């Protein structure tokens, strides 16, 4: 009988979720655990998050999932340093989570004692052993490099931390017919307009969501993208055909604040 367990947050509390195909014998066994409950909303059995239950259901113990006190304080200082350098909130979150993973691995070792050899061991014994991607490994390396630039009296030689070799893969490119089929499959005018603009202008989803009508320059046939990736503005060309589509869309939806708004006027379109 295959089953898996994982930490979940249910009604504001952390619980251990037990996921499996319906099995009366396993259900009977779970019911013997104190505090076991069935959740109709998320469709899983869940039990209290205790040390005993973590051991029983093969979940890492709490102290194995957090850095040392020194590590926690250092991560917080690192966040403040990134913030002062005006890194975006998403980059701060990515780097701090990556650093947290590394410092959990070396939670028993003082940060000033961590060396380049420790980075290699971490890559081999954690990243590679768990089949984590090269892009994730690269995030870890970026976080470690930045972090140890802020640490004094460290044994880490930052410029000698190596990056993973990138795989050189050919991109999967859709044919013109496939692109047309995707765009024409939508009867919803707003959705079709959003996809057309993304494809024709090479926009990221985040860039599309924050577009405002004033960012469309119909005289010069360009789209102005404000605070794009890396907090940089950029300009992309706008084809006359897409411009005409935008005019038709505007007449129907009459957006107030954002070009593509949510269910309520002036509301940012949902990321989902």
C-alpha positions as CSV (number, residue, x, y, z in Angstrom):
1,X,0.0,0.0,0.0
2,X,1.6,3.3,-1.1
3,X,1.2,6.3,1.1
4,X,3.0,9.6,1.8
5,X,3.1,12.0,4.6
6,X,3.9,15.8,4.6
7,X,3.4,18.9,6.7
8,X,0.3,20.8,5.9
9,X,-1.3,24.0,7.3
10,X,-5.0,23.4,8.1
11,X,-7.3,26.0,9.7
12,X,-4.2,28.0,10.8
13,X,-2.4,25.1,12.5
14,X,0.4,22.9,11.3
15,X,-0.6,19.2,10.9
16,X,0.9,16.1,9.3
17,X,-1.2,15.1,6.3
18,X,-1.4,11.4,5.4
19,X,-2.1,10.8,1.7
20,X,-3.1,7.5,0.2
21,X,-5.8,5.8,-1.9
22,X,-8.9,4.8,0.1
23,X,-8.1,1.8,2.2
24,X,-10.3,0.7,5.2
25,X,-7.4,-1.0,7.0
26,X,-5.1,2.0,6.8
27,X,-8.0,4.4,7.8
28,X,-8.6,2.2,10.9
29,X,-4.9,2.4,11.9
30,X,-4.9,6.2,11.5
31,X,-8.0,6.6,13.6
32,X,-6.0,5.0,16.5
33,X,-3.7,8.0,16.5
34,X,-4.7,10.7,19.1
35,X,-6.1,13.8,17.4
36,X,-6.5,12.2,13.9
37,X,-9.0,14.0,11.7
38,X,-10.4,13.7,8.2
39,X,-10.6,17.0,6.2
40,X,-13.3,17.1,3.6
41,X,-12.1,20.4,2.2
42,X,-8.5,19.1,1.3
43,X,-9.4,15.4,1.1
44,X,-6.7,14.0,3.5
45,X,-6.4,12.5,6.9
46,X,-4.3,14.6,9.2
47,X,-2.8,14.2,12.7
48,X,-1.1,16.5,15.2
49,X,2.4,17.8,14.4
50,X,4.3,16.2,17.3
51,X,7.8,14.9,17.6
52,X,6.4,11.4,18.1
53,X,4.2,11.6,15.0
54,X,7.1,13.0,12.9
55,X,9.2,10.0,13.8
56,X,6.4,7.6,13.2
57,X,5.5,9.0,9.8
58,X,9.1,9.7,8.7
59,X,8.9,13.6,8.8
60,X,12.1,15.4,9.7
61,X,12.2,16.5,13.3
62,X,11.6,20.2,14.0
63,X,15.2,20.9,15.0
64,X,16.3,19.4,11.7
65,X,14.2,21.8,9.7
66,X,15.5,25.1,11.1
67,X,19.0,26.6,11.3
68,X,20.8,27.3,14.5
69,X,20.1,30.5,16.5
70,X,23.2,32.0,14.9
71,X,21.9,30.9,11.5
72,X,18.4,32.4,12.0
73,X,19.9,35.7,13.1
74,X,22.3,35.7,10.1
75,X,19.5,35.1,7.7
76,X,17.5,38.0,9.1
77,X,20.6,40.3,8.7
78,X,21.1,39.0,5.2
79,X,17.5,39.9,4.3
80,X,18.0,43.4,5.7
81,X,21.3,43.7,3.6
82,X,19.5,42.6,0.4
83,X,16.7,45.0,1.2
84,X,19.1,47.9,1.6
85,X,20.6,46.9,-1.8
86,X,17.1,47.2,-3.3
87,X,16.7,43.6,-4.3
88,X,13.1,42.7,-5.2
89,X,11.0,40.9,-2.7
90,X,10.9,37.7,-4.8
91,X,14.7,37.7,-5.0
92,X,15.0,38.3,-1.2
93,X,12.6,35.4,-0.6
94,X,14.4,33.1,-3.0
95,X,17.9,33.8,-1.7
96,X,17.0,33.7,2.0
97,X,15.2,30.3,1.5
98,X,18.2,29.0,-0.4
99,X,20.6,30.2,2.4
100,X,18.3,28.6,5.0
101,X,18.6,25.2,3.3
102,X,22.4,25.5,3.4
103,X,22.6,26.7,7.0
104,X,20.2,23.9,8.2
105,X,22.7,21.4,6.7
106,X,25.5,23.0,8.8
107,X,23.4,24.0,11.8
108,X,26.0,22.4,14.2
109,X,28.9,24.4,12.7
110,X,29.7,28.1,13.4
111,X,29.2,30.1,10.3
112,X,32.7,31.6,10.4
113,X,34.1,28.0,10.3
114,X,32.2,27.0,7.1
115,X,34.6,26.5,4.2
116,X,34.6,26.0,0.4
117,X,35.0,22.3,1.0
118,X,31.7,22.4,2.9
119,X,29.9,23.8,-0.1
120,X,31.2,20.9,-2.2
121,X,30.0,18.4,0.4
122,X,26.6,20.1,0.5
123,X,26.3,19.9,-3.3
124,X,27.2,16.3,-3.4
125,X,25.4,15.0,-0.3
126,X,22.3,17.1,-0.5
127,X,21.7,18.6,-3.9
128,X,22.9,15.7,-6.1
129,X,21.7,12.9,-3.8
130,X,18.2,14.4,-3.8
131,X,18.2,14.9,-7.6
132,X,17.6,18.7,-7.2
133,X,18.0,20.7,-10.4
134,X,21.0,22.7,-11.6
135,X,19.0,25.9,-11.5
136,X,18.2,25.3,-7.8
137,X,21.9,24.6,-7.1
138,X,22.7,27.8,-8.9
139,X,20.3,29.7,-6.6
140,X,22.1,28.2,-3.6
141,X,25.4,29.3,-5.0
142,X,24.2,32.8,-5.6
143,X,22.8,33.1,-2.1
144,X,26.0,31.7,-0.5
145,X,28.2,34.0,-2.5
146,X,26.2,37.1,-1.5
147,X,25.9,36.0,2.1
148,X,29.6,35.4,2.7
149,X,30.4,38.8,1.2
150,X,28.7,40.2,4.3
151,X,30.6,37.9,6.8
152,X,33.8,39.1,8.3
153,X,36.6,36.7,9.4
154,X,35.2,33.9,7.3
155,X,37.2,31.0,6.0
156,X,35.1,31.0,2.8
157,X,36.8,32.2,-0.4
158,X,33.8,33.6,-2.3
159,X,35.4,33.8,-5.7
160,X,36.3,30.1,-5.6
161,X,32.8,28.9,-5.1
162,X,32.0,27.1,-8.3
163,X,28.7,27.1,-10.2
164,X,27.1,24.0,-11.7
165,X,27.6,23.4,-15.4
166,X,24.5,24.4,-17.3
167,X,22.9,21.9,-19.6
168,X,22.7,23.1,-23.3
169,X,19.2,22.1,-24.4
170,X,17.4,23.1,-27.5
171,X,14.2,25.0,-26.8
172,X,10.8,23.5,-27.7
173,X,9.4,26.0,-30.3
174,X,5.8,26.0,-31.4
175,X,4.9,26.3,-35.0
176,X,2.9,29.2,-36.4
177,X,-0.1,26.9,-36.8
178,X,0.2,25.7,-33.2
179,X,0.3,29.3,-31.9
180,X,-2.7,30.3,-33.9
181,X,-4.6,27.2,-32.6
182,X,-3.9,28.2,-29.0
183,X,-4.9,31.8,-29.5
184,X,-8.0,31.0,-31.5
185,X,-9.1,28.3,-28.9
186,X,-10.3,31.1,-26.5
187,X,-13.7,32.5,-26.9
188,X,-13.2,34.9,-24.0
189,X,-12.0,38.2,-25.5
190,X,-9.9,39.2,-22.5
191,X,-8.1,35.9,-22.3
192,X,-7.4,35.9,-26.0
193,X,-6.1,39.5,-25.8
194,X,-3.8,38.6,-22.8
195,X,-2.3,35.6,-24.6
196,X,-1.9,37.6,-27.8
197,X,-0.1,40.4,-26.1
198,X,2.2,38.0,-24.1
199,X,3.1,36.1,-27.4
200,X,3.6,39.1,-29.7
201,X,5.5,41.3,-27.2
202,X,7.4,38.6,-25.3
203,X,5.9,39.6,-21.9
204,X,6.3,37.9,-18.6
205,X,3.0,37.2,-16.7
206,X,4.0,39.6,-14.0
207,X,4.6,42.3,-16.6
208,X,1.2,41.7,-18.2
209,X,-0.7,41.9,-14.9
210,X,0.7,45.4,-13.9
211,X,0.2,46.9,-17.4
212,X,-1.8,50.1,-17.4
213,X,-3.5,51.8,-20.4
214,X,-1.0,54.7,-20.2
215,X,1.8,52.2,-20.9
216,X,0.4,51.6,-24.4
217,X,1.9,54.2,-26.8
218,X,-0.3,53.9,-29.9
219,X,1.5,56.7,-31.7
220,X,4.9,55.1,-31.5
221,X,3.6,51.5,-31.5
222,X,5.4,50.5,-28.3
223,X,4.6,49.1,-24.9
224,X,6.4,50.6,-21.8
225,X,7.1,48.0,-19.1
226,X,7.8,49.7,-15.8
227,X,9.9,48.0,-13.0
228,X,10.4,44.9,-14.9
229,X,12.8,42.1,-13.9
230,X,15.8,43.5,-12.1
231,X,13.8,46.7,-11.4
232,X,14.5,47.9,-14.9
233,X,12.1,49.6,-17.4
234,X,12.1,48.3,-20.9
235,X,10.3,49.1,-24.2
236,X,8.9,46.4,-26.5
237,X,7.4,46.9,-30.0
238,X,3.7,46.7,-30.6
239,X,2.3,45.4,-33.9
240,X,-0.5,47.4,-35.6
241,X,-2.7,44.2,-35.6
242,X,-2.3,43.8,-31.8
243,X,-3.0,47.5,-31.4
244,X,-6.3,47.1,-33.2
245,X,-7.2,44.2,-31.0
246,X,-6.4,46.3,-27.9
247,X,-8.7,49.1,-29.2
248,X,-11.6,46.6,-29.6
249,X,-10.9,45.1,-26.2
250,X,-10.8,48.6,-24.6
251,X,-14.2,49.5,-26.0
252,X,-15.8,46.4,-24.5
253,X,-14.1,46.2,-21.0
254,X,-13.2,49.9,-20.4
255,X,-10.4,49.2,-17.8
256,X,-10.0,51.9,-15.2
257,X,-6.6,51.3,-13.5
258,X,-5.0,48.2,-15.0
259,X,-5.2,47.1,-18.6
260,X,-6.4,43.7,-17.5
261,X,-8.3,43.9,-14.3
262,X,-9.8,41.3,-11.9
263,X,-13.4,40.7,-11.2
264,X,-13.8,44.2,-9.6
265,X,-12.9,47.4,-11.5
266,X,-9.4,48.7,-10.6
267,X,-8.4,45.4,-9.1
268,X,-5.2,43.7,-10.1
269,X,-5.8,40.5,-12.1
270,X,-5.2,37.4,-10.1
271,X,-1.9,35.5,-10.5
272,X,-3.9,32.2,-10.7
